[in-house]
Amino acid sequence: MDNFYIAPTPSSPEVDFRFDTHQLHLRGESYPENAAAFYGEVIAQLKAYLAGQHGRAIAVHIALAYFNSSSTKMLFNLIEALDDAVEAGNQVALHWYHDAEDDTILEFGQELHDDFPAIAFTSHPVGQA
């Protein structure tokens, strides 16, 4: 499967899914005008990749400085697809990056960890505390 890349814009994150090395990255800010349209293709590519994985270790790195409420729903759907991959026998490590002083993004990451306990979750504070 070909790798999948979307360049960042001021309102949408960089998507760098390196399927060949099983490394998935989301970076930047996420408040696209239509989050469902933006993330629809991202999630479709992710699900297509995950369908062919069995017993694989997959690393996911999410470093979003800001995301709006419609992006929150789409991020939840993305993590849900990763949780399905764990149930199918894969190992998923989610690395959640957040500003050390941003409690909102930290708390959303903790909610994901609570909602999807099968995913190995690591919180990474960035910047000065």
DSSP file with accessible surface (Angstrom, degrees, kcal/mol):
  #  RESIDUE AA STRUCTURE BP1 BP2  ACC     N-H-->O    O-->H-N    N-H-->O    O-->H-N    TCO  KAPPA ALPHA  PHI   PSI    X-CA   Y-CA   Z-CA
    1    1 A M              0   0  119      0, 0.0    19,-0.1     0, 0.0     2,-0.1   0.000 360.0 360.0 360.0 137.8    0.0    0.0    0.0
    2    2 A D        -     0   0  143      1,-0.1    17,-0.1    17,-0.1     0, 0.0  -0.394 360.0-104.3 -70.9 146.8    1.3    3.5   -0.9
    3    3 A N        -     0   0   74     15,-0.1     2,-0.4    -2,-0.1    15,-0.2  -0.244  33.8-133.6 -63.5 161.1    2.1    5.9    1.9
    4    4 A F  E     +A   17   0A  28     13,-2.5    13,-3.2     2,-0.0     2,-0.4  -0.984  26.8 173.9-128.6 124.9   -0.4    8.7    2.5
    5    5 A Y  E     +A   16   0A 117     -2,-0.4     2,-0.4    11,-0.2    11,-0.2  -0.997  13.8 179.9-137.2 134.6    0.5   12.3    2.9
    6    6 A I  E     -A   15   0A  46      9,-2.4     9,-2.3    -2,-0.4    -2,-0.0  -0.996  30.2-128.4-128.5 124.8   -1.5   15.6    3.2
    7    7 A A        -     0   0   54     -2,-0.4     2,-0.0     7,-0.2     9,-0.0  -0.404  32.1-105.3 -68.5 146.8    0.5   18.8    3.6
    8    8 A P        -     0   0   70      0, 0.0     6,-0.1     0, 0.0    -1,-0.1  -0.343  33.4-169.2 -71.1 153.6   -0.6   21.0    6.5
    9    9 A T        -     0   0   70      3,-2.3     3,-0.5    20,-0.2    20,-0.4  -0.799  45.2 -91.3-125.3 175.6   -2.5   24.2    6.0
   10   10 A P  S    S+     0   0  111      0, 0.0    19,-0.0     0, 0.0    18,-0.0   0.821 128.2  30.5 -59.6 -25.5   -3.3   26.9    8.6
   11   11 A S  S    S+     0   0   39     19,-0.1    20,-3.3     1,-0.1    17,-0.0   0.442 117.0  55.7-115.6   0.7   -6.5   25.1    9.5
   12   12 A S  S    S-     0   0    9     -3,-0.5    -3,-2.3    18,-0.2    17,-0.3  -0.984  78.3-116.1-136.2 147.8   -5.7   21.4    8.9
   13   13 A P        -     0   0    0      0, 0.0     2,-0.4     0, 0.0    15,-0.2  -0.279  30.3-100.0 -78.9 162.1   -2.9   19.1   10.2
   14   14 A E  E     - B   0  27A  36     13,-3.3    13,-2.0    -6,-0.1     2,-0.5  -0.649  34.6-157.6 -72.8 132.6   -0.1   17.4    8.3
   15   15 A V  E     +AB   6  26A   0     -9,-2.3    -9,-2.4    -2,-0.4     2,-0.4  -0.980  17.6 171.2-115.3 116.9   -1.0   13.8    7.8
   16   16 A D  E     +AB   5  25A  12      9,-2.8     9,-1.7    -2,-0.5     2,-0.8  -0.810   2.1 175.2-130.4  87.9    2.0   11.6    7.2
   17   17 A F  E     -AB   4  24A   4    -13,-3.2   -13,-2.5    -2,-0.4     2,-1.2  -0.857   9.3-170.9 -98.7 106.6    1.0    7.9    7.2
   18   18 A R  E >>> + B   0  23A 116      5,-3.0     5,-1.9    -2,-0.8     3,-1.1  -0.724   8.8 175.2 -97.9  83.8    4.1    5.9    6.4
   19   19 A F  G >45S+     0   0    6     -2,-1.2     3,-0.5     1,-0.3    -1,-0.2   0.820  73.1  64.0 -61.9 -30.8    2.4    2.6    5.9
   20   20 A D  G 345S+     0   0  108      1,-0.2    -1,-0.3    -3,-0.2    -2,-0.1   0.795 115.7  29.8 -67.0 -26.0    5.7    0.9    4.8
   21   21 A T  G <45S-     0   0   74     -3,-1.1    -1,-0.2     2,-0.2    -2,-0.2   0.336 108.4-120.0-111.5   2.6    7.2    1.5    8.3
   22   22 A H  T <<5 +     0   0   31     -4,-0.8    37,-2.5    -3,-0.5     2,-0.5   0.851  68.8 135.0  61.7  38.5    3.9    1.4   10.3
   23   23 A Q  E   < -Bc  18  59A  65     -5,-1.9    -5,-3.0    35,-0.2     2,-0.4  -0.981  33.4-172.3-120.4 121.3    4.4    5.0   11.5
   24   24 A L  E     -Bc  17  60A   2     35,-2.7    37,-3.4    -2,-0.5     2,-0.4  -0.961   4.9-174.0-119.5 128.2    1.4    7.3   11.4
   25   25 A H  E     -Bc  16  61A  30     -9,-1.7    -9,-2.8    -2,-0.4     2,-0.4  -0.982  15.5-178.7-127.9 135.3    1.7   11.0   12.2
   26   26 A L  E     +Bc  15  62A   2     35,-2.5    37,-3.2    -2,-0.4     2,-0.3  -0.999  21.1 169.6-124.2 126.4   -0.8   13.9   12.6
   27   27 A R  E     +Bc  14  63A  87    -13,-2.0   -13,-3.3    -2,-0.4     2,-0.4  -0.997  33.2  23.7-140.2 142.8    0.8   17.3   13.4
   28   28 A G  E    S- c   0  64A  31     35,-2.1    37,-2.4    -2,-0.3    38,-0.8  -0.885  92.6 -30.7 119.5-142.9   -0.4   20.9   13.5
   29   29 A E  E     - c   0  66A  77     -2,-0.4     2,-0.5   -20,-0.4   -20,-0.2  -0.887  45.5-153.6-119.7 150.6   -3.8   22.4   14.1
   30   30 A S  E     + c   0  67A   0     36,-2.6    38,-2.1    -2,-0.3    41,-0.2  -0.838  47.7 116.1-134.0  96.9   -7.2   20.9   13.1
   31   31 A Y        +     0   0   91    -20,-3.3   -19,-0.2    -2,-0.5    -1,-0.1  -0.265  37.2 171.4-147.4  53.7  -10.1   23.2   12.4
   32   32 A P    >   -     0   0   12      0, 0.0     3,-0.5     0, 0.0     4,-0.1  -0.252  46.1-113.5 -64.6 155.8  -10.9   22.5    8.8
   33   33 A E  T 3  S+     0   0  204      1,-0.3     2,-0.4     2,-0.1   -21,-0.0   0.877 113.4  24.8 -56.9 -38.2  -14.1   24.0    7.4
   34   34 A N  T 3>  +     0   0   93      1,-0.1     4,-2.3     2,-0.0    -1,-0.3  -0.815  69.3 178.9-130.7  91.1  -15.5   20.5    6.9
   35   35 A A  H <> S+     0   0    3     -3,-0.5     4,-3.1    -2,-0.4     5,-0.3   0.871  82.0  56.7 -62.4 -37.0  -13.8   18.1    9.3
   36   36 A A  H  > S+     0   0   58      1,-0.2     4,-1.6     2,-0.2    -1,-0.2   0.914 110.1  44.8 -62.9 -40.7  -15.9   15.1    8.1
   37   37 A A  H  > S+     0   0   63      2,-0.2     4,-1.0    -3,-0.2    -2,-0.2   0.931 116.2  46.3 -68.1 -44.6  -14.7   15.7    4.5
   38   38 A F  H  X S+     0   0   35     -4,-2.3     4,-1.0     1,-0.2     3,-0.3   0.963 120.9  36.2 -62.3 -52.6  -11.0   16.2    5.6
   39   39 A Y  H  X S+     0   0    0     -4,-3.1     4,-3.2     1,-0.2     5,-0.3   0.700 100.8  78.1 -78.4 -17.6  -10.9   13.2    7.9
   40   40 A G  H  X S+     0   0   34     -4,-1.6     4,-2.3    -5,-0.3    -1,-0.2   0.942 100.5  39.7 -55.7 -48.6  -13.1   11.0    5.8
   41   41 A E  H  X S+     0   0   97     -4,-1.0     4,-2.6    -3,-0.3    -1,-0.2   0.888 114.8  53.9 -68.9 -37.6  -10.2   10.2    3.4
   42   42 A V  H  X S+     0   0    0     -4,-1.0     4,-2.4     2,-0.2    -2,-0.2   0.952 112.5  42.9 -61.1 -48.3   -7.7   10.0    6.2
   43   43 A I  H  X S+     0   0   14     -4,-3.2     4,-3.0     2,-0.2     5,-0.2   0.894 112.1  54.2 -68.2 -37.4   -9.9    7.4    8.0
   44   44 A A  H  X S+     0   0   51     -4,-2.3     4,-2.3    -5,-0.3    -1,-0.2   0.933 110.9  45.9 -61.3 -44.5  -10.6    5.5    4.8
   45   45 A Q  H  X S+     0   0   50     -4,-2.6     4,-2.2     2,-0.2    -2,-0.2   0.913 113.2  50.5 -64.1 -41.6   -6.9    5.2    4.1
   46   46 A L  H  X S+     0   0    0     -4,-2.4     4,-3.1    -5,-0.2    -2,-0.2   0.940 110.9  47.6 -62.0 -47.2   -6.2    4.1    7.6
   47   47 A K  H  X S+     0   0  120     -4,-3.0     4,-2.1     1,-0.2    -1,-0.2   0.892 110.3  52.4 -63.7 -38.7   -8.9    1.5    7.5
   48   48 A A  H  X S+     0   0   59     -4,-2.3     4,-0.6    -5,-0.2    -1,-0.2   0.923 113.1  45.1 -62.6 -42.3   -7.6    0.1    4.2
   49   49 A Y  H >< S+     0   0    5     -4,-2.2     3,-1.3     1,-0.2    -2,-0.2   0.947 112.7  50.0 -64.2 -48.6   -4.1   -0.1    5.7
   50   50 A L  H >< S+     0   0   16     -4,-3.1     3,-1.9     1,-0.3    -1,-0.2   0.826  98.4  67.7 -63.7 -30.3   -5.3   -1.7    8.9
   51   51 A A  H 3< S+     0   0   73     -4,-2.1    -1,-0.3     1,-0.3    -2,-0.2   0.803 103.0  46.7 -60.9 -26.7   -7.4   -4.3    7.0
   52   52 A G  T << S+     0   0   52     -3,-1.3     2,-0.4    -4,-0.6    -1,-0.3   0.306  94.4  96.4 -97.7   9.0   -4.2   -5.9    5.8
   53   53 A Q    <   +     0   0   24     -3,-1.9     2,-0.4    -4,-0.1    37,-0.1  -0.861  41.6 169.3-107.1 133.9   -2.3   -5.9    9.1
   54   54 A H  S    S-     0   0  139     -2,-0.4    35,-0.1    35,-0.1    36,-0.1  -0.971  73.5  -6.1-143.2 121.1   -2.2   -8.9   11.4
   55   55 A G  S    S+     0   0   59     -2,-0.4     2,-0.3     1,-0.2    35,-0.2   0.751  95.6 147.3  70.0  25.0    0.1   -9.2   14.4
   56   56 A R        -     0   0  105      2,-0.0    35,-3.1     1,-0.0     2,-0.6  -0.663  49.8-132.0 -97.6 145.8    1.8   -5.9   13.5
   57   57 A A  E     - d   0  91A  63     -2,-0.3     2,-0.4    33,-0.2    35,-0.2  -0.880  29.6-172.8 -94.1 122.4    3.2   -3.2   15.8
   58   58 A I  E     - d   0  92A   3     33,-3.2    35,-2.9    -2,-0.6     2,-0.5  -0.971  11.2-155.1-122.4 129.4    1.9    0.2   14.7
   59   59 A A  E     -cd  23  93A  14    -37,-2.5   -35,-2.7    -2,-0.4     2,-0.5  -0.913   8.5-169.3-107.9 129.0    3.0    3.5   16.2
   60   60 A V  E     -cd  24  94A   4     33,-3.2    35,-3.6    -2,-0.5     2,-0.5  -0.973   1.6-167.8-119.8 127.2    0.7    6.5   16.0
   61   61 A H  E     -cd  25  95A  27    -37,-3.4   -35,-2.5    -2,-0.5     2,-0.5  -0.969   4.6-176.8-119.0 117.2    2.0   10.0   16.9
   62   62 A I  E     +cd  26  96A   1     33,-2.8    35,-3.0    -2,-0.5     2,-0.4  -0.968   9.9 166.6-118.9 117.0   -0.6   12.8   17.3
   63   63 A A  E     +cd  27  97A  36    -37,-3.2   -35,-2.1    -2,-0.5     2,-0.6  -0.770  10.9 161.9-130.1  80.8    0.7   16.3   18.0
   64   64 A L  E     -c   28   0A   4     33,-0.6   -35,-0.2    -2,-0.4     3,-0.1  -0.921  25.3-166.4-107.1 121.4   -2.1   18.7   17.6
   65   65 A A  E    S+     0   0A  65    -37,-2.4     2,-0.3    -2,-0.6   -36,-0.2   0.766  79.6   1.5 -74.4 -25.6   -1.7   22.1   19.1
   66   66 A Y  E     +c   29   0A 115    -38,-0.8   -36,-2.6    39,-0.0     2,-0.3  -0.971  62.0 176.7-159.1 143.7   -5.4   22.9   18.7
   67   67 A F  E     -c   30   0A  24     -2,-0.3   -36,-0.2   -38,-0.2     2,-0.1  -0.974  22.0-132.9-149.5 144.4   -8.5   21.1   17.4
   68   68 A N     >  -     0   0   35    -38,-2.1     4,-1.9    -2,-0.3     3,-0.2  -0.267  36.8 -92.4 -89.4 178.9  -12.1   22.2   17.2
   69   69 A S  H  > S+     0   0  106      1,-0.2     4,-1.5     2,-0.2     5,-0.1   0.870 124.2  51.9 -64.5 -36.5  -15.2   20.2   18.3
   70   70 A S  H  > S+     0   0   51      1,-0.2     4,-1.4     2,-0.2    -1,-0.2   0.881 109.9  50.1 -70.5 -31.2  -15.9   18.7   14.8
   71   71 A S  H  > S+     0   0    0    -41,-0.2     4,-2.9     1,-0.2     5,-0.2   0.857 102.6  62.7 -69.7 -32.8  -12.3   17.5   14.6
   72   72 A T  H  X S+     0   0   41     -4,-1.9     4,-2.3     1,-0.2    -2,-0.2   0.929 103.0  48.3 -57.3 -46.2  -12.7   15.9   18.1
   73   73 A K  H  X S+     0   0  121     -4,-1.5     4,-2.1     1,-0.2    -1,-0.2   0.914 112.7  48.3 -61.4 -41.8  -15.4   13.6   16.7
   74   74 A M  H  X S+     0   0   23     -4,-1.4     4,-2.2     2,-0.2    -2,-0.2   0.889 109.5  52.1 -70.2 -36.4  -13.2   12.7   13.8
   75   75 A L  H  X S+     0   0    1     -4,-2.9     4,-2.7     2,-0.2     5,-0.2   0.910 107.9  52.7 -63.2 -40.2  -10.2   12.0   16.0
   76   76 A F  H  X S+     0   0   59     -4,-2.3     4,-2.5    -5,-0.2    -2,-0.2   0.929 109.0  49.5 -60.4 -42.9  -12.4    9.7   18.1
   77   77 A N  H  X S+     0   0   40     -4,-2.1     4,-1.9     2,-0.2    -2,-0.2   0.888 110.1  51.3 -63.4 -38.0  -13.4    7.8   14.9
   78   78 A L  H  X S+     0   0    3     -4,-2.2     4,-1.6     2,-0.2    -2,-0.2   0.937 111.6  45.9 -64.5 -46.0   -9.7    7.5   13.9
   79   79 A I  H  X S+     0   0    1     -4,-2.7     4,-2.5     1,-0.2    -2,-0.2   0.873 108.0  58.2 -66.1 -35.1   -8.8    6.1   17.4
   80   80 A E  H  X S+     0   0   86     -4,-2.5     4,-2.2    -5,-0.2    -1,-0.2   0.909 104.0  51.7 -61.0 -39.4  -11.8    3.8   17.2
   81   81 A A  H  X S+     0   0    6     -4,-1.9     4,-1.6     1,-0.2    -1,-0.2   0.895 109.6  49.8 -63.7 -38.3  -10.4    2.3   14.0
   82   82 A L  H  X S+     0   0    0     -4,-1.6     4,-1.7     2,-0.2    -2,-0.2   0.886 107.7  53.7 -66.8 -37.4   -7.1    1.8   15.7
   83   83 A D  H  X S+     0   0   20     -4,-2.5     4,-2.2     1,-0.2    -2,-0.2   0.907 105.8  53.1 -63.3 -39.4   -8.9    0.1   18.6
   84   84 A D  H  X S+     0   0   85     -4,-2.2     4,-1.3     1,-0.2    -1,-0.2   0.873 105.5  55.2 -61.4 -36.3  -10.5   -2.3   16.1
   85   85 A A  H  <>S+     0   0    5     -4,-1.6     5,-2.2     2,-0.2    -1,-0.2   0.867 105.8  51.3 -65.5 -35.8   -7.0   -3.1   14.8
   86   86 A V  H ><5S+     0   0   28     -4,-1.7     3,-2.2     1,-0.2    -2,-0.2   0.937 107.5  52.3 -64.7 -44.8   -5.9   -4.1   18.3
   87   87 A E  H 3<5S+     0   0  146     -4,-2.2    -1,-0.2     1,-0.3    -2,-0.2   0.801 104.3  58.5 -61.3 -25.8   -9.0   -6.4   18.6
   88   88 A A  T 3<5S-     0   0   62     -4,-1.3    -1,-0.3    -5,-0.2   -33,-0.2   0.376 132.2 -90.0 -86.0   4.3   -7.8   -7.9   15.3
   89   89 A G  T < 5S+     0   0   46     -3,-2.2    -3,-0.2     1,-0.3     2,-0.2   0.525  85.7 125.4 104.9   6.5   -4.5   -8.8   16.9
   90   90 A N      < -     0   0    5     -5,-2.2     2,-0.5   -35,-0.2    -1,-0.3  -0.541  56.3-127.3 -91.8 164.1   -2.3   -5.8   16.2
   91   91 A Q  E     -d   57   0A 137    -35,-3.1   -33,-3.2    -2,-0.2     2,-0.5  -0.963  25.6-169.2-111.1 121.1   -0.3   -3.8   18.7
   92   92 A V  E     -d   58   0A   6     -2,-0.5    28,-2.3    26,-0.3     2,-0.6  -0.953   7.8-166.7-116.5 126.0   -1.0   -0.1   18.6
   93   93 A A  E     -de  59 120A  30    -35,-2.9   -33,-3.2    -2,-0.5     2,-0.6  -0.959   8.4-160.6-109.8 117.7    1.1    2.5   20.5
   94   94 A L  E     -de  60 121A   3     26,-3.4    28,-2.7    -2,-0.6     2,-0.7  -0.904   1.8-163.9-102.5 117.4   -0.5    5.9   20.6
   95   95 A H  E     -de  61 122A  40    -35,-3.6   -33,-2.8    -2,-0.6     2,-0.7  -0.918   8.0-163.5-101.5 114.6    1.9    8.8   21.4
   96   96 A W  E     -de  62 123A   2     26,-3.1    28,-3.2    -2,-0.7     2,-0.4  -0.888   2.7-164.3-106.9 111.2   -0.1   11.8   22.4
   97   97 A Y  E     +de  63 124A  66    -35,-3.0   -33,-0.6    -2,-0.7     2,-0.3  -0.805  16.5 163.3 -98.4 135.0    1.8   15.1   22.3
   98   98 A H  E     - e   0 125A  13     26,-2.0    28,-2.6    -2,-0.4     2,-0.1  -0.992  45.5 -93.0-149.1 150.4    0.5   18.2   24.1
   99   99 A D  E >   - e   0 126A  83     -2,-0.3     3,-2.1    26,-0.2     7,-0.2  -0.439  38.7-124.6 -60.6 135.7    1.7   21.5   25.3
  100  100 A A  T 3  S+     0   0   26     26,-2.8    -1,-0.2     1,-0.3    27,-0.1   0.750 111.3  44.1 -57.7 -23.2    2.8   21.1   28.9
  101  101 A E  T 3  S+     0   0  135     25,-0.3     2,-0.9    27,-0.1    -1,-0.3   0.330  89.2  96.5-104.8   7.8    0.4   24.0   29.9
  102  102 A D    <>  +     0   0   45     -3,-2.1     4,-1.7     1,-0.2     5,-0.1  -0.784  42.5 174.1-103.5  93.6   -2.6   22.9   27.8
  103  103 A D  H  > S+     0   0   98     -2,-0.9     4,-2.9     1,-0.2     5,-0.2   0.815  73.9  62.4 -68.0 -30.0   -4.9   21.0   30.1
  104  104 A T  H  > S+     0   0  105      2,-0.2     4,-2.1     1,-0.2    -1,-0.2   0.948 108.0  39.8 -64.4 -48.3   -7.6   20.6   27.4
  105  105 A I  H  > S+     0   0    7      2,-0.2     4,-2.2     1,-0.2    -1,-0.2   0.908 115.9  52.7 -69.7 -38.9   -5.6   18.6   25.0
  106  106 A L  H  X S+     0   0   37     -4,-1.7     4,-2.3     1,-0.2    -2,-0.2   0.947 110.0  48.5 -58.3 -47.6   -4.0   16.6   27.8
  107  107 A E  H  X S+     0   0   99     -4,-2.9     4,-2.3     1,-0.2    -2,-0.2   0.877 108.5  53.0 -65.0 -36.5   -7.5   15.7   29.1
  108  108 A F  H  X S+     0   0   22     -4,-2.1     4,-2.3     2,-0.2    -1,-0.2   0.930 109.1  50.4 -64.4 -40.8   -8.8   14.7   25.7
  109  109 A G  H  X S+     0   0    0     -4,-2.2     4,-2.3     1,-0.2    -2,-0.2   0.914 109.5  50.5 -61.0 -40.7   -5.8   12.4   25.4
  110  110 A Q  H  X S+     0   0   91     -4,-2.3     4,-2.4     1,-0.2    -1,-0.2   0.882 108.0  53.1 -66.1 -36.0   -6.6   10.9   28.9
  111  111 A E  H  X S+     0   0  102     -4,-2.3     4,-2.8     2,-0.2    -1,-0.2   0.912 108.4  50.1 -63.4 -41.9  -10.2   10.4   27.8
  112  112 A L  H  X S+     0   0    2     -4,-2.3     4,-2.1     2,-0.2    -2,-0.2   0.918 110.0  50.8 -60.7 -43.2   -9.0    8.5   24.7
  113  113 A H  H  < S+     0   0   77     -4,-2.3    -2,-0.2     1,-0.2    -1,-0.2   0.916 113.2  45.2 -60.3 -42.6   -6.8    6.4   27.0
  114  114 A D  H  < S+     0   0  116     -4,-2.4    -2,-0.2     1,-0.2    -1,-0.2   0.888 115.8  46.1 -68.1 -39.7   -9.8    5.6   29.3
  115  115 A D  H  < S+     0   0   89     -4,-2.8    -1,-0.2     1,-0.2    -2,-0.2   0.757 122.9  33.9 -75.3 -26.9  -12.1    4.9   26.4
  116  116 A F    ><  +     0   0   12     -4,-2.1     3,-1.7    -5,-0.2    -1,-0.2  -0.567  65.7 163.4-129.5  68.6   -9.6    2.6   24.5
  117  117 A P  T 3   +     0   0   99      0, 0.0     4,-0.1     0, 0.0    -1,-0.1   0.704  69.2  68.9 -66.1 -17.0   -7.6    0.8   27.2
  118  118 A A  T 3  S+     0   0   58      2,-0.1     2,-0.4   -27,-0.0   -26,-0.3   0.726  84.2  84.3 -73.6 -19.3   -6.3   -1.8   24.7
  119  119 A I  S <  S-     0   0    4     -3,-1.7     2,-0.7    -6,-0.2   -26,-0.2  -0.713  89.1-121.5 -85.2 130.0   -4.2    0.9   22.9
  120  120 A A  E     -e   93   0A  59    -28,-2.3   -26,-3.4    -2,-0.4     2,-0.4  -0.612  37.7-162.5 -72.2 113.5   -0.8    1.5   24.5
  121  121 A F  E     -e   94   0A  35     -2,-0.7     2,-0.4   -28,-0.2   -26,-0.2  -0.859  16.4-179.5-108.7 131.8   -1.1    5.2   25.4
  122  122 A T  E     -e   95   0A  60    -28,-2.7   -26,-3.1    -2,-0.4     2,-0.4  -0.993  15.9-148.4-130.7 127.0    1.9    7.5   26.2
  123  123 A S  E     -e   96   0A  46     -2,-0.4   -26,-0.2   -28,-0.2   -28,-0.0  -0.783  10.7-167.0 -93.5 133.3    1.4   11.2   27.0
  124  124 A H  E     -e   97   0A  54    -28,-3.2   -26,-2.0    -2,-0.4     2,-0.2  -0.892   7.7-153.7-123.6  99.3    4.3   13.5   25.9
  125  125 A P  E     -e   98   0A  86      0, 0.0     2,-0.4     0, 0.0   -26,-0.2  -0.530  14.2-159.2 -70.1 139.6    4.2   17.0   27.4
  126  126 A V  E     +e   99   0A  79    -28,-2.6   -26,-2.8    -2,-0.2   -25,-0.3  -0.957  47.3   8.6-121.4 137.0    6.0   19.5   25.1
  127  127 A G  S    S-     0   0   57     -2,-0.4     2,-0.2   -28,-0.2   -29,-0.0  -0.349 103.4 -23.7  93.6-172.5    7.5   22.8   26.2
  128  128 A Q              0   0  164     -2,-0.1   -27,-0.1     1,-0.1    -2,-0.1  -0.530 360.0 360.0 -79.2 139.0    7.9   24.4   29.6
  129  129 A A              0   0  115     -2,-0.2   -28,-0.1   -29,-0.1    -1,-0.1  -0.542 360.0 360.0 -92.8 360.0    5.7   23.3   32.5
